[in-house]
Amino acid sequence: MSTSFQCTAYGKWILVGEHSVIRGYPSLVFPIPSRTLELKYTPGDHPLSLDLHGDHGQELQLLIWGVLERAFQLKGISRQNLTGTLHLDSSLPVGAGMGASAALCVALTRWLGHLGFVQESEYFDFARNLEDLFHGESSGIDIAVALSGEGLRFVRNGERKQITPKWKPRWYISYSGKRGVTVDAVNKVKDLLAKQPPVGQQIDMNMAKAVETAQQALAMDEEQGRKFLVEAIEMGADCFDKWGLNDGAPANHIAWLRSQGAIAVKPTGSGGGGYVISLWDKEPSEEALKELIPC
């Protein structure tokens, strides 16, 4: 008889390295401590059932059975043989670029590990396989941070190295007011690369430079590091501009953040909407804080 189980998977935000990460360049990614997916499993003798809670729990209703079916196929598990209740409590909005689908795949992978179907050594690859349902081709970056719960320098099919900043930047993410569609943004970047390879490659290299600059900034003391972090974030923002993933609502939101006193701003995630990261050298105003999620 299986025993009860619980785990937490974190949402994520990307500092720099979006899009180019798909082509093997490094990226810096961090968990969002205040946005999580909590899974609890209670054994029982009834067919497997779901119990969904939290601000965004109900949004998982449409996703979870598809992910479970994929997992059962991969492991040759018969759904009829699974009993009990899965309780999911989520504060992660689905489709917002915060890694909700990755957090779900990681939590379910850990639960299947608890039941003895998945070895711990294969958690990353198994969860990434599940996440392909959402992204077609997952770089694995969201999975890596949901599994580790730590800041990482991530290279596709390569290193996953922990990053602990030497100082605490005042950084926040906020919603641009428009939903970003990852597939559309990825295709827009791929399209540019196909039509103008030298331009596309140069933007990738600029993003890689932004990653190196940001990593150096986080290893310095605050006074020195802040200058370099501003530079890195602005370099990243310029890449989104050149990809054409900043127009409309994101551009307006970025302008508003700057008017409120943010010293550097860029989209985070796929762009074209979704969330934006902002860096501040002093505590933001009450008005701004209403819109901001601390990183």
NORZI-V111728 format. One record per helix or strand. SS is the DSSP state (hx for helix, st for strand). FROM is the first residue (numbers start at 0). LEN is the number of residues. Records with the same first field share a line. If there is no record, write none. Layout:
SS->FROM-LEN + FROM-LEN
This chain:
st->4-12 + 26-21 + 48-5 + 82-8 + 151-3 + 159-3 + 169-6 + 263-5 + 274-6 + 292-2
hx->19-4 + 56-19 + 78-3 + 99-15 + 119-16 + 140-8 + 181-14 + 196-23 + 221-22 + 248-11 + 285-4
